[in-house]
């Protein structure tokens, strides 16, 4: 099983995740209060992460389109709702409900 390391506002969280699972769900199920305001539909970018190491997989059309519309992102920014875990990953979680002071949003589908 791939190992995920997440840098969060509260420190580092490490866990193993099932291959093929959406990263946003694996993070949430392991105690990371990541935002996902659009419910995992690649529309809002609140679930974005910075990939520090590992292979997050290919960027598909919906994700590429929304990321291209934003000017404040770097080349390592991805949407965790669009990453299906296949490799060990080390990510920095950009937006957390506890930091933003808002509800995380509708839970994305599996």
MARLUMLO-248508 format. One record per residue (C-alpha): residue in one letter; chain; x, y, z. Coordinates in Angstrom, 3 decimals. Each point is the difference from the previous one (the first is absolute). Layout:
<nutis>
+-----+-------+----------+----------+----------+
! res ! chain !       px !       py !       pz !
+-----+-------+----------+----------+----------+
!   a !     A !        X !        Y !        Z !
...
+-----+-------+----------+----------+----------+
</nutis>
This chain:
<nutis>
+-----+-------+----------+----------+----------+
! res ! chain !       px !       py !       pz !
+-----+-------+----------+----------+----------+
!   x !     A !    0.000 !    0.000 !    0.000 !
!   x !     A !    1.314 !    3.475 !   -0.845 !
!   x !     A !    1.208 !    2.192 !    2.855 !
!   x !     A !   -1.336 !    3.546 !    0.206 !
!   x !     A !    1.721 !    2.769 !    1.939 !
!   x !     A !   -2.023 !    3.194 !    0.360 !
!   x !     A !    1.374 !    3.292 !    1.288 !
!   x !     A !   -2.878 !    1.744 !    1.798 !
!   x !     A !   -0.534 !    3.055 !    2.199 !
!   x !     A !    0.151 !   -2.329 !    3.017 !
!   x !     A !    3.144 !   -1.831 !   -1.113 !
!   x !     A !    0.809 !   -3.069 !   -2.040 !
!   x !     A !   -2.472 !   -2.857 !   -0.451 !
!   x !     A !    1.188 !   -3.321 !   -1.446 !
!   x !     A !   -2.113 !   -2.992 !   -0.959 !
!   x !     A !   -0.412 !   -2.790 !   -2.535 !
!   x !     A !   -2.741 !    0.298 !   -2.609 !
!   x !     A !   -1.781 !   -2.372 !   -2.304 !
!   x !     A !    1.175 !    0.177 !   -3.628 !
!   x !     A !   -2.578 !    1.628 !   -2.263 !
!   x !     A !   -1.631 !    1.999 !    2.801 !
!   x !     A !   -0.489 !    3.750 !   -0.410 !
!   x !     A !    2.645 !    1.871 !    1.967 !
!   x !     A !   -2.561 !    2.439 !    1.450 !
!   x !     A !   -1.920 !   -2.885 !    1.602 !
!   x !     A !    3.135 !   -1.704 !    1.312 !
!   x !     A !    1.099 !    3.277 !    1.585 !
!   x !     A !   -3.381 !    0.655 !    1.580 !
!   x !     A !   -0.340 !   -3.571 !    1.282 !
!   x !     A !    3.392 !    0.330 !    1.677 !
!   x !     A !   -0.821 !    3.138 !    1.957 !
!   x !     A !    0.943 !    2.774 !   -2.437 !
!   x !     A !   -2.830 !    2.551 !   -0.193 !
!   x !     A !    0.639 !    0.910 !   -3.635 !
!   x !     A !   -2.463 !    2.297 !   -1.751 !
!   x !     A !   -2.014 !   -1.353 !   -2.934 !
!   x !     A !   -2.693 !    2.608 !   -0.530 !
!   x !     A !   -1.200 !   -1.260 !   -3.423 !
!   x !     A !   -0.332 !   -3.603 !    1.154 !
!   x !     A !    2.951 !   -1.306 !   -1.994 !
!   x !     A !   -1.068 !    1.180 !   -3.445 !
!   x !     A !    3.166 !    1.922 !   -1.026 !
!   x !     A !   -1.792 !    3.350 !    0.099 !
!   x !     A !    1.154 !    1.950 !    3.050 !
!   x !     A !    3.695 !   -0.841 !    0.665 !
!   x !     A !   -0.513 !    0.045 !    3.789 !
!   x !     A !    1.353 !   -3.574 !    0.294 !
!   x !     A !    3.278 !    0.903 !   -1.645 !
!   x !     A !    3.274 !   -1.416 !    1.224 !
!   x !     A !    3.604 !    0.642 !   -0.893 !
!   x !     A !    1.683 !   -3.246 !   -1.002 !
!   x !     A !    3.393 !   -0.034 !    1.712 !
!   x !     A !    0.970 !   -3.477 !   -1.240 !
!   x !     A !   -1.491 !   -3.064 !   -1.640 !
!   x !     A !   -2.047 !   -0.481 !   -3.134 !
!   x !     A !   -3.583 !    1.316 !    0.250 !
!   x !     A !   -0.858 !   -1.268 !   -3.474 !
!   x !     A !   -1.200 !    1.693 !   -3.130 !
!   x !     A !   -1.926 !    3.281 !    0.051 !
!   x !     A !   -3.280 !   -0.490 !   -1.835 !
!   x !     A !   -1.923 !    2.663 !   -1.923 !
!   x !     A !   -2.324 !    1.274 !    2.770 !
!   x !     A !    2.849 !    0.450 !    2.462 !
!   x !     A !    2.302 !    1.600 !   -2.581 !
!   x !     A !   -2.715 !    2.499 !   -0.959 !
!   x !     A !   -0.701 !    1.207 !    3.542 !
!   x !     A !    3.700 !    0.157 !    0.923 !
!   x !     A !    0.738 !    2.024 !   -3.153 !
!   x !     A !   -2.652 !    2.533 !    1.049 !
!   x !     A !    1.881 !    0.793 !    3.232 !
!   x !     A !    3.061 !    2.255 !    0.037 !
!   x !     A !    1.325 !   -0.661 !    3.520 !
!   x !     A !    0.879 !   -3.694 !   -0.396 !
!   x !     A !    3.336 !   -1.659 !   -0.706 !
!   x !     A !    0.925 !   -2.934 !   -2.241 !
!   x !     A !   -0.303 !   -2.448 !    2.909 !
!   x !     A !   -3.578 !    0.959 !    0.907 !
!   x !     A !   -2.651 !   -2.677 !   -0.482 !
!   x !     A !   -3.591 !   -0.552 !    1.084 !
!   x !     A !   -0.176 !   -2.801 !    2.552 !
!   x !     A !   -3.491 !   -0.913 !   -1.222 !
!   x !     A !    1.481 !   -0.878 !   -3.398 !
!   x !     A !    2.986 !   -2.023 !    1.210 !
!   x !     A !   -0.557 !   -3.754 !    0.149 !
!   x !     A !    2.751 !   -1.371 !    2.212 !
!   x !     A !    2.423 !   -2.336 !   -1.762 !
!   x !     A !    3.358 !    0.935 !    1.539 !
!   x !     A !    1.492 !    1.259 !    3.244 !
!   x !     A !   -0.741 !    3.725 !    0.298 !
!   x !     A !    1.253 !    2.845 !    2.154 !
!   x !     A !   -2.345 !    2.980 !   -0.232 !
!   x !     A !   -0.602 !    3.341 !    1.638 !
!   x !     A !   -3.694 !    0.620 !    0.699 !
!   x !     A !   -0.806 !    3.573 !   -1.028 !
!   x !     A !   -3.517 !    0.549 !    1.430 !
!   x !     A !   -1.382 !   -1.436 !    3.208 !
!   x !     A !   -3.435 !    0.563 !    1.544 !
!   x !     A !    1.506 !    0.671 !    3.438 !
!   x !     A !    2.239 !    2.745 !   -1.383 !
!   x !     A !   -2.645 !    1.566 !   -2.269 !
!   x !     A !   -2.653 !   -0.185 !    2.719 !
!   x !     A !   -2.598 !   -1.480 !   -2.363 !
!   x !     A !   -1.653 !   -3.345 !   -0.649 !
!   x !     A !    2.099 !   -2.320 !   -2.179 !
!   x !     A !   -2.789 !   -0.407 !   -2.578 !
!   x !     A !   -1.910 !   -2.929 !   -1.436 !
!   x !     A !    1.990 !   -3.211 !    0.273 !
!   x !     A !    1.225 !   -1.104 !   -3.433 !
!   x !     A !   -1.249 !   -3.318 !   -1.335 !
!   x !     A !    2.284 !   -3.038 !    0.043 !
+-----+-------+----------+----------+----------+
</nutis>
